[in-house]
């Protein structure tokens, strides 16, 4: 990380660790419908890995296996029961993906502000997101984490919402931005 224009400050998540604030940004970008949809799908997968969903998935698998074992003990396997056992999770996942995609596209179409130009600036202990309609100051100490996809960085405000930052907007400072978040104690999800 280039620290030539950085300012030292207290650690954000750990007060005993000094975190330098590099000169990053400002970053200007707009979000497309595809990027918004990608971010919603990625947040869905993150949610599905959090409690109680893994337990629910294991419960469904156990029920399906119990159905198959019960049929096998009777000396035959019921095709309908086997189909349900094999297809339950894939159909559930495909349905959730389709619902998320549909909802994201409808939401993006109904909310013109989502496609406004945004500006992200980095200040000591803060990420400042500005658009035509709102300015949002996000303390790094309060972030739930960040998610990185092939084309986006999702800065999680809460378990269910995130700021969408296209990697293209970060340009040559992508690695520095990622490193800044990690050094500040923001965990990668």
Phi and psi restraints in degrees (value plus and minus 20) as a CYANA .aco file:
   2 UNK   PHI    -102.1   -62.1
   2 UNK   PSI      89.0   129.0
   3 UNK   PHI    -120.0   -80.0
   3 UNK   PSI      -5.5    34.5
   4 UNK   PHI     -84.7   -44.7
   4 UNK   PSI     -48.4    -8.4
   5 UNK   PHI    -134.7   -94.7
   5 UNK   PSI      13.2    53.2
   6 UNK   PHI    -121.1   -81.1
   6 UNK   PSI     139.8   179.8
   7 UNK   PHI    -140.8  -100.8
   7 UNK   PSI     113.7   153.7
   8 UNK   PHI    -101.1   -61.1
   8 UNK   PSI     124.3   164.3
   9 UNK   PHI    -171.7  -131.7
   9 UNK   PSI     152.7   192.7
  10 UNK   PHI     -86.9   -46.9
  10 UNK   PSI     133.4   173.4
  11 UNK   PHI     -80.0   -40.0
  11 UNK   PSI     122.5   162.5
  12 UNK   PHI    -101.0   -61.0
  12 UNK   PSI     -65.3   -25.3
  13 UNK   PHI    -115.9   -75.9
  13 UNK   PSI     -41.3    -1.3
  14 UNK   PHI    -151.5  -111.5
  14 UNK   PSI      84.9   124.9
  15 UNK   PHI     -82.0   -42.0
  15 UNK   PSI     -35.9     4.1
  16 UNK   PHI    -104.3   -64.3
  16 UNK   PSI     -29.1    10.9
  17 UNK   PHI    -128.5   -88.5
  17 UNK   PSI     107.7   147.7
  18 UNK   PHI    -101.0   -61.0
  18 UNK   PSI     112.0   152.0
  19 UNK   PHI    -138.5   -98.5
  19 UNK   PSI     107.8   147.8
  20 UNK   PHI    -108.2   -68.2
  20 UNK   PSI     124.7   164.7
  21 UNK   PHI    -125.1   -85.1
  21 UNK   PSI      83.1   123.1
  22 UNK   PHI     -93.8   -53.8
  22 UNK   PSI     142.2   182.2
  23 UNK   PHI     -98.7   -58.7
  23 UNK   PSI      80.2   120.2
  24 UNK   PHI    -142.7  -102.7
  24 UNK   PSI     121.8   161.8
  25 UNK   PHI      61.0   101.0
  25 UNK   PSI    -186.7  -146.7
  26 UNK   PHI     -90.9   -50.9
  26 UNK   PSI     133.9   173.9
  27 UNK   PHI    -134.3   -94.3
  27 UNK   PSI     105.0   145.0
  28 UNK   PHI    -129.9   -89.9
  28 UNK   PSI     114.6   154.6
  29 UNK   PHI    -182.2  -142.2
  29 UNK   PSI     143.4   183.4
  30 UNK   PHI    -146.6  -106.6
  30 UNK   PSI     132.5   172.5
  31 UNK   PHI    -119.9   -79.9
  31 UNK   PSI     116.2   156.2
  32 UNK   PHI    -116.4   -76.4
  32 UNK   PSI     146.4   186.4
  33 UNK   PHI     -80.9   -40.9
  33 UNK   PSI     -59.5   -19.5
  34 UNK   PHI     -85.0   -45.0
  34 UNK   PSI     -60.2   -20.2
  35 UNK   PHI     -86.7   -46.7
  35 UNK   PSI     -60.8   -20.8
  36 UNK   PHI     -83.2   -43.2
  36 UNK   PSI     -63.9   -23.9
  37 UNK   PHI     -83.3   -43.3
  37 UNK   PSI     -64.1   -24.1
  38 UNK   PHI     -78.9   -38.9
  38 UNK   PSI     -62.0   -22.0
  39 UNK   PHI     -86.2   -46.2
  39 UNK   PSI     -60.0   -20.0
  40 UNK   PHI     -86.8   -46.8
  40 UNK   PSI     -59.3   -19.3
  41 UNK   PHI     -84.8   -44.8
  41 UNK   PSI     -61.7   -21.7
  42 UNK   PHI     -85.4   -45.4
  42 UNK   PSI     -61.3   -21.3
  43 UNK   PHI     -83.4   -43.4
  43 UNK   PSI     -54.1   -14.1
  44 UNK   PHI     -81.1   -41.1
  44 UNK   PSI     -66.4   -26.4
  45 UNK   PHI     -84.4   -44.4
  45 UNK   PSI     -56.4   -16.4
  46 UNK   PHI     -84.4   -44.4
  46 UNK   PSI     -62.9   -22.9
  47 UNK   PHI     -82.5   -42.5
  47 UNK   PSI     -58.4   -18.4
  48 UNK   PHI     -89.3   -49.3
  48 UNK   PSI     -35.4     4.6
  49 UNK   PHI    -112.9   -72.9
  49 UNK   PSI     -25.4    14.6
  50 UNK   PHI    -117.4   -77.4
  50 UNK   PSI     136.4   176.4
  51 UNK   PHI     -80.0   -40.0
  51 UNK   PSI     123.9   163.9
  52 UNK   PHI    -115.6   -75.6
  52 UNK   PSI     -12.8    27.2
  53 UNK   PHI     -80.9   -40.9
  53 UNK   PSI     -62.3   -22.3
  54 UNK   PHI     -78.7   -38.7
  54 UNK   PSI     -57.4   -17.4
  55 UNK   PHI     -86.2   -46.2
  55 UNK   PSI     -59.1   -19.1
  56 UNK   PHI     -85.4   -45.4
  56 UNK   PSI     -61.7   -21.7
  57 UNK   PHI     -82.7   -42.7
  57 UNK   PSI     -64.4   -24.4
  58 UNK   PHI     -83.1   -43.1
  58 UNK   PSI     -58.0   -18.0
  59 UNK   PHI     -82.4   -42.4
  59 UNK   PSI     -64.6   -24.6
  60 UNK   PHI     -82.7   -42.7
  60 UNK   PSI     -61.7   -21.7
  61 UNK   PHI     -83.5   -43.5
  61 UNK   PSI     -61.9   -21.9
  62 UNK   PHI     -82.7   -42.7
  62 UNK   PSI     -61.5   -21.5
  63 UNK   PHI     -83.1   -43.1
  63 UNK   PSI     -64.5   -24.5
  64 UNK   PHI     -82.6   -42.6
  64 UNK   PSI     -63.4   -23.4
  65 UNK   PHI     -85.2   -45.2
  65 UNK   PSI     -59.1   -19.1
  66 UNK   PHI     -82.6   -42.6
  66 UNK   PSI     -58.8   -18.8
  67 UNK   PHI     -83.2   -43.2
  67 UNK   PSI     -63.4   -23.4
  68 UNK   PHI     -87.0   -47.0
  68 UNK   PSI     -63.3   -23.3
  69 UNK   PHI     -84.6   -44.6
  69 UNK   PSI     -62.0   -22.0
  70 UNK   PHI     -80.1   -40.1
  70 UNK   PSI     -62.8   -22.8
  71 UNK   PHI     -86.0   -46.0
  71 UNK   PSI     -62.1   -22.1
  72 UNK   PHI     -84.3   -44.3
  72 UNK   PSI     -54.8   -14.8
  73 UNK   PHI     -87.5   -47.5
  73 UNK   PSI     -46.9    -6.9
  74 UNK   PHI     -99.2   -59.2
  74 UNK   PSI     -25.2    14.8
  75 UNK   PHI      75.8   115.8
  75 UNK   PSI     -20.0    20.0
  76 UNK   PHI    -170.2  -130.2
  76 UNK   PSI     140.2   180.2
  77 UNK   PHI    -133.0   -93.0
  77 UNK   PSI     101.7   141.7
  78 UNK   PHI     -90.9   -50.9
  78 UNK   PSI     105.2   145.2
  79 UNK   PHI     -81.7   -41.7
  79 UNK   PSI     -59.5   -19.5
  80 UNK   PHI     -85.1   -45.1
  80 UNK   PSI     -64.5   -24.5
  81 UNK   PHI     -85.7   -45.7
  81 UNK   PSI     -60.9   -20.9
  82 UNK   PHI     -84.4   -44.4
  82 UNK   PSI     -60.5   -20.5
  83 UNK   PHI     -82.6   -42.6
  83 UNK   PSI     -63.6   -23.6
  84 UNK   PHI     -82.4   -42.4
  84 UNK   PSI     -63.7   -23.7
  85 UNK   PHI     -82.7   -42.7
  85 UNK   PSI     -61.8   -21.8
  86 UNK   PHI     -98.6   -58.6
  86 UNK   PSI     -53.0   -13.0
  87 UNK   PHI    -117.3   -77.3
  87 UNK   PSI     -31.2     8.8
  88 UNK   PHI     -75.9   -35.9
  88 UNK   PSI     -77.6   -37.6
  89 UNK   PHI     -87.0   -47.0
  89 UNK   PSI     -65.7   -25.7
  90 UNK   PHI     -79.6   -39.6
  90 UNK   PSI     -60.0   -20.0
  91 UNK   PHI     -87.5   -47.5
  91 UNK   PSI     -60.7   -20.7
  92 UNK   PHI     -81.6   -41.6
  92 UNK   PSI     -65.3   -25.3
  93 UNK   PHI     -84.9   -44.9
  93 UNK   PSI     -64.0   -24.0
  94 UNK   PHI     -82.7   -42.7
  94 UNK   PSI     -59.0   -19.0
  95 UNK   PHI     -85.8   -45.8
  95 UNK   PSI     -64.8   -24.8
  96 UNK   PHI     -82.3   -42.3
  96 UNK   PSI     -60.6   -20.6
  97 UNK   PHI     -84.4   -44.4
  97 UNK   PSI     -64.5   -24.5
  98 UNK   PHI     -83.8   -43.8
  98 UNK   PSI     -64.4   -24.4
  99 UNK   PHI     -82.7   -42.7
  99 UNK   PSI     -61.8   -21.8
 100 UNK   PHI     -85.0   -45.0
 100 UNK   PSI     -64.5   -24.5
 101 UNK   PHI     -81.6   -41.6
 101 UNK   PSI     -67.4   -27.4
 102 UNK   PHI     -81.8   -41.8
 102 UNK   PSI     -66.3   -26.3
 103 UNK   PHI     -84.6   -44.6
 103 UNK   PSI     -60.1   -20.1
 104 UNK   PHI     -85.4   -45.4
 104 UNK   PSI     -63.4   -23.4
 105 UNK   PHI     -85.9   -45.9
 105 UNK   PSI     -60.9   -20.9
 106 UNK   PHI     -84.3   -44.3
 106 UNK   PSI     -64.6   -24.6
 107 UNK   PHI     -81.4   -41.4
 107 UNK   PSI     -64.6   -24.6
 108 UNK   PHI     -83.0   -43.0
 108 UNK   PSI     -62.1   -22.1
 109 UNK   PHI     -86.2   -46.2
 109 UNK   PSI     -54.6   -14.6
 110 UNK   PHI    -104.8   -64.8
 110 UNK   PSI     -32.0     8.0
 111 UNK   PHI    -141.5  -101.5
 111 UNK   PSI      68.1   108.1
 112 UNK   PHI     -79.3   -39.3
 112 UNK   PSI     -47.8    -7.8
 113 UNK   PHI     -83.1   -43.1
 113 UNK   PSI     -42.8    -2.8
 114 UNK   PHI     -83.9   -43.9
 114 UNK   PSI     -47.4    -7.4
 115 UNK   PHI    -117.3   -77.3
 115 UNK   PSI     -13.7    26.3
 116 UNK   PHI     -82.6   -42.6
 116 UNK   PSI     138.5   178.5
 117 UNK   PHI     -90.2   -50.2
 117 UNK   PSI     116.9   156.9
 118 UNK   PHI    -135.7   -95.7
 118 UNK   PSI     137.7   177.7
 119 UNK   PHI    -156.7  -116.7
 119 UNK   PSI     106.3   146.3
 120 UNK   PHI    -129.5   -89.5
 120 UNK   PSI     107.2   147.2
 121 UNK   PHI    -144.1  -104.1
 121 UNK   PSI     131.8   171.8
 122 UNK   PHI    -129.4   -89.4
 122 UNK   PSI     103.0   143.0
 123 UNK   PHI    -142.0  -102.0
 123 UNK   PSI     151.6   191.6
 124 UNK   PHI     -82.3   -42.3
 124 UNK   PSI      91.9   131.9
 125 UNK   PHI      58.8    98.8
 125 UNK   PSI     -16.6    23.4
 126 UNK   PHI    -156.5  -116.5
 126 UNK   PSI     128.8   168.8
 127 UNK   PHI    -132.0   -92.0
 127 UNK   PSI     107.9   147.9
 128 UNK   PHI    -131.9   -91.9
 128 UNK   PSI      98.5   138.5
 129 UNK   PHI    -126.0   -86.0
 129 UNK   PSI     104.4   144.4
 130 UNK   PHI    -144.6  -104.6
 130 UNK   PSI     121.1   161.1
 131 UNK   PHI    -157.1  -117.1
 131 UNK   PSI    -194.7  -154.7
 132 UNK   PHI     -82.8   -42.8
 132 UNK   PSI     -51.2   -11.2
 133 UNK   PHI    -125.9   -85.9
 133 UNK   PSI     -36.8     3.2
 134 UNK   PHI    -173.3  -133.3
 134 UNK   PSI     130.5   170.5
 135 UNK   PHI    -141.3  -101.3
 135 UNK   PSI     107.5   147.5
 136 UNK   PHI    -145.1  -105.1
 136 UNK   PSI     101.0   141.0
 137 UNK   PHI    -120.4   -80.4
 137 UNK   PSI      97.0   137.0
 138 UNK   PHI    -129.7   -89.7
 138 UNK   PSI      95.7   135.7
 139 UNK   PHI     -89.7   -49.7
 139 UNK   PSI     112.9   152.9
 140 UNK   PHI     -82.9   -42.9
 140 UNK   PSI     -51.7   -11.7
 141 UNK   PHI     -86.3   -46.3
 141 UNK   PSI     -42.3    -2.3
 142 UNK   PHI    -118.7   -78.7
 142 UNK   PSI     -20.2    19.8
 143 UNK   PHI     -90.9   -50.9
 143 UNK   PSI     122.2   162.2
 144 UNK   PHI     -95.6   -55.6
 144 UNK   PSI     -44.9    -4.9
 145 UNK   PHI     129.7   169.7
 145 UNK   PSI    -188.4  -148.4
 146 UNK   PHI    -160.1  -120.1
 146 UNK   PSI     130.0   170.0
 147 UNK   PHI    -139.9   -99.9
 147 UNK   PSI     116.7   156.7
 148 UNK   PHI    -137.2   -97.2
 148 UNK   PSI     106.5   146.5
 149 UNK   PHI    -129.1   -89.1
 149 UNK   PSI    -193.8  -153.8
 150 UNK   PHI     -83.4   -43.4
 150 UNK   PSI     -54.0   -14.0
 151 UNK   PHI    -140.5  -100.5
 151 UNK   PSI     -27.5    12.5
 152 UNK   PHI    -152.8  -112.8
 152 UNK   PSI     137.1   177.1
 153 UNK   PHI    -138.5   -98.5
 153 UNK   PSI     103.7   143.7
 154 UNK   PHI    -124.6   -84.6
 154 UNK   PSI      94.2   134.2
 155 UNK   PHI    -112.9   -72.9
 155 UNK   PSI      84.2   124.2
 156 UNK   PHI     -91.6   -51.6
 156 UNK   PSI      97.9   137.9
 157 UNK   PHI    -100.3   -60.3
 157 UNK   PSI     -64.0   -24.0
 158 UNK   PHI    -158.4  -118.4
 158 UNK   PSI    -195.2  -155.2
 159 UNK   PHI     -85.9   -45.9
 159 UNK   PSI     -38.8     1.2
 160 UNK   PHI    -144.3  -104.3
 160 UNK   PSI     -13.2    26.8
 161 UNK   PHI    -165.7  -125.7
 161 UNK   PSI     132.4   172.4
 162 UNK   PHI    -170.7  -130.7
 162 UNK   PSI     133.7   173.7
 163 UNK   PHI    -104.2   -64.2
 163 UNK   PSI     113.9   153.9
 164 UNK   PHI    -119.2   -79.2
 164 UNK   PSI     102.0   142.0
 165 UNK   PHI    -146.0  -106.0
 165 UNK   PSI      90.6   130.6
 166 UNK   PHI     -84.6   -44.6
 166 UNK   PSI     116.4   156.4
 167 UNK   PHI     -80.6   -40.6
 167 UNK   PSI     -52.7   -12.7
 168 UNK   PHI     -79.3   -39.3
 168 UNK   PSI     -52.5   -12.5
 169 UNK   PHI     -87.3   -47.3
 169 UNK   PSI     -49.1    -9.1
 170 UNK   PHI     -99.5   -59.5
 170 UNK   PSI     -40.2    -0.2
 171 UNK   PHI      33.2    73.2
 171 UNK   PSI    -151.1  -111.1
 172 UNK   PHI     -90.4   -50.4
 172 UNK   PSI     -31.9     8.1
 173 UNK   PHI    -115.9   -75.9
 173 UNK   PSI     -10.1    29.9
 174 UNK   PHI     -76.0   -36.0
 174 UNK   PSI     -71.8   -31.8
 175 UNK   PHI     -82.2   -42.2
 175 UNK   PSI     -60.6   -20.6
 176 UNK   PHI     -84.4   -44.4
 176 UNK   PSI     -60.7   -20.7
 177 UNK   PHI     -84.6   -44.6
 177 UNK   PSI     -66.9   -26.9
 178 UNK   PHI     -79.5   -39.5
 178 UNK   PSI     -65.4   -25.4
 179 UNK   PHI     -85.4   -45.4
 179 UNK   PSI     -58.6   -18.6
 180 UNK   PHI     -80.7   -40.7
 180 UNK   PSI     -65.6   -25.6
 181 UNK   PHI     -81.2   -41.2
 181 UNK   PSI     -66.3   -26.3
 182 UNK   PHI     -85.1   -45.1
 182 UNK   PSI     -61.3   -21.3
 183 UNK   PHI     -87.1   -47.1
 183 UNK   PSI     -47.2    -7.2
 184 UNK   PHI     -99.8   -59.8
 184 UNK   PSI     -22.5    17.5
 185 UNK   PHI      70.2   110.2
 185 UNK   PSI      -9.3    30.7
 186 UNK   PHI     -99.8   -59.8
 186 UNK   PSI     101.6   141.6
 187 UNK   PHI    -105.1   -65.1
 187 UNK   PSI     126.5   166.5
 188 UNK   PHI    -100.9   -60.9
 188 UNK   PSI     108.7   148.7
